[in-house]
Amino acid sequence: MLSFPTNKPLIVITMGDPSGIGPEIIMKALADLSKERSAVFVIVGDAGVMRSAAASFYGKPLAVKRIGDSFEQDAVNLVDPGPELKGVKAGISTDDGARKALSCLDTAIRIVRDAPEGASPAMVTAPVSKERIARLSPGFVGHTEYLEKAFSSRMVTMAMVGKHFTVIPVTRHIPLSEVPGKLTTRLIVDTIAQVVESRYLLSGKDAARIGVAALNPHGGEGGHIGKEEIDIINPAVDKARSFYGAIEGPLPADVIFYKAFNKEIDIVVSMYHDQCLAPFKMVDFATGVNTTLGLGCVRTSPDHGTAFDIAGKGLASPTSMEEAIRLAARAVRAS
Amino acid sequence: MLSFPTNKPLIVITMGDPSGIGPEIIMKALADLSKERSAVFVIVGDAGVMRSAAASFYGKPLAVKRIGDSFEQDAVNLVDPGPELKGVKAGISTDDGARKALSCLDTAIRIVRDAPEGASPAMVTAPVSKERIARLSPGFVGHTEYLEKAFSSRMVTMAMVGKHFTVIPVTRHIPLSEVPGKLTTRLIVDTIAQVVESRYLLSGKDAARIGVAALNPHGGEGGHIGKEEIDIINPAVDKARSFYGAIEGPLPADVIFYKAFNKEIDIVVSMYHDQCLAPFKMVDFATGVNTTLGLGCVRTSPDHGTAFDIAGKGLASPTSMEEAIRLAARAVRAS
C-alpha cells in the first residue's frame, strides 16, 4: 500500500529508456515547472540514472522512496523498483536498460492502479525503445496498447494535444489499405463518446467544438467518390449529436484542418493516422502531447522517441515533456 | 488564325461561370496586377458580363476582339465566342451560364492550341459549376480532365502551388479504398518526371528539393504496417533518382509536411488527395494555385469554387486568382 498526499494531485512519471533522452528531459521539465508546481511528482526510474540526471539538470537531490513510504510534497520523489543498473551509457541502448524501463512502467502502473479511491493519479511516460522491449517481451507494440491491457480497458483512444488544436485518429497503426474496412459507425461513435467525456482535458474547454473528418476526397461528394460518408460516418455523427451538440461533420480533410488551425474547431476526430497526424505535426512537431483516453486514469507522454543520437549531450528539448506534465496536471485538477 | 504579340507572353483567362465570382476576381486581379504587367492578357468571356465587371472592378474599358484580330498589348483584350447572355444574375446559376462557361473554355483551348510555334501561351481558368456543366455535357468532372482530353495528353498531373510549399497528389479524386490499388511504381515515376520537368514553375527554383511521401503510418515501419513502401514506392524513388538527384523519400506523412513547412523540402509528391491537400489547405486555403502539368501548355487556376453565395456582392478576394495569373506569367517567362 502506497501513501498518497491528501491535498495535491499525484503525477507518476516513468523514466523511459535509461540511455535515451527521458531522464534528461524529465529533470529539465521539472526544473522549468518548479514554480508552477501544483502536484506531487513521483518518478519511477533507476536511482543511479535519475540521480545523475537530477544533478546535471535539476540541481536539487531527489527524495528516494520505497513502495510503502509517504511521498514528499515539496520534493521530487523517486521510486526504483531495482535492481540498480550499472554502466549505463547515454545513447547506447541495451537489453538491461529496456528491461528496467519496462519494470519501471509496471511499477508506475501498480502505483496508479492501487491508488486509493479519489486519488486520481495521472501517469506521464517517457519514451522507450519499442523494438528492444518487443524482443524481451514479445507482443509489445507501444505504451498505449500495453496500458490498455494493464488497465483492462474495453477500448482506448489516442489523442494528440497541440498548441493549435487536438486530433484523434479513429484507427491508428494499421496499413492504409485496411482503414476503410476497420471503420464502423459503432467505433466512430464510441471514439467520439470518449472524446466528449475528456473534452476539457483535450481542449481546456467544457464547450469544446468537435469536428469529424470525412474519409474520402471532398467528403465523398455525395457518394460519387466513396460511400463511407453516407453509410458509416454520417450516421455516427448523427448519433453522437444525440449526446453532445457541438459536433460538426463529416467535413472534408482539406477543410477541417483549416477550420481547426483557424480556431473554429477545437478537436478533430479523424478516420486514420496520417489524415490527422500530417497536419498536426506540421505545426506541432516538437510540442504535441500524446494522451490515452479510456484507461480509467490519465496518461500523457511527449510526442517523440528516445532520440539516442542526442542523448547525454544536454541538447534535448524538454518542451514536449513539459507540455505532457502540464496536461496531466490539468487532467488531475479537472477530475 | 489568331494574331499573337511578338514580344510578350500571352495569358488567356476564361471567365468561368458568369454567375459566380469569376468575372469579379478576374477584373480585381488584373487591376491589382496592372503595374507588374509583363504579359498580354486575353479574357474569353461573355462581353456583357465582363464589361460590367470591368466597370465595377477595373475602371478601364476592355478591348473587345474577334478571333482573327490582333491583341492589344496595353489593354485587356476580350474575346466573346457568343451569343451574348441576357439577364445574368450574380449568384444564380443557370444552364445558359454553364453552357457559355464551357464555350469560353473551348474557345480558350482553341486560342492556346492554335498558337504559333514559340508563342507558349498559358491558360488561367476561373471556376465553373462542375455539377451544372456535367448535366449539359455528361462526363465533365472538372477542368483538369477536360483539358487532358482537349490537349490529347498521355497523362496529366495536378499540382497545388502555395506560399509555403507545393504539393502533387499521385492519385486524385478516387475513394480512399481505391488508392492502394491504383499506385504503381510506373505511375509514381511518371508523376515525379513531370514534377522534375516543371520544377521551376512549381517552386521558382531549378534546384528544387523534392520529397516523396509514404503511404502507410510511419512509412510502413519496415513492412510491419503495410508493404507498399517496400514493393512500390522505394523502387520508384530509386528510379527517379537516376534522372534527378534531389529527391528524398519515402518519408512518413507526419514528417514530410513538417519538413516542407520548415523549408527543407520545396515540393511534396504525395500518394493521395487528402494526404497532401489537408496540410496544404490548412495553411494556404485561399492563396493556393492549382496547376496542371502534362498538357503541353501551362494552365493555372485559383484554388476555390464559384462561391455563388457571395457573387455580385464585391466581397470576393482576388488573391488566389492573382497568384494563378502570376504563376502563369512565371511559367510563360520560364519557357
Interface residues (C-beta under 8 A of the other chain):
Chain A: R172 H173 I174 P175 L176 S177 V179 P180 L215 N216 P217 H218 G220 E221 I225 G226 K227 E228 P252 A253 D254 V255 I256 F257 Y258 A260 F261 Y272 H273 D274 Q275 L277 A278 P279 F280 K281 M282 V283 F285
Chain B: R172 H173 I174 P175 L176 S177 V179 P180 L215 N216 P217 H218 G220 E221 I225 G226 K227 E228 P252 A253 D254 V255 I256 F257 Y258 A260 F261 Y272 H273 D274 Q275 L277 A278 P279 F280 K281 M282 V283 F285
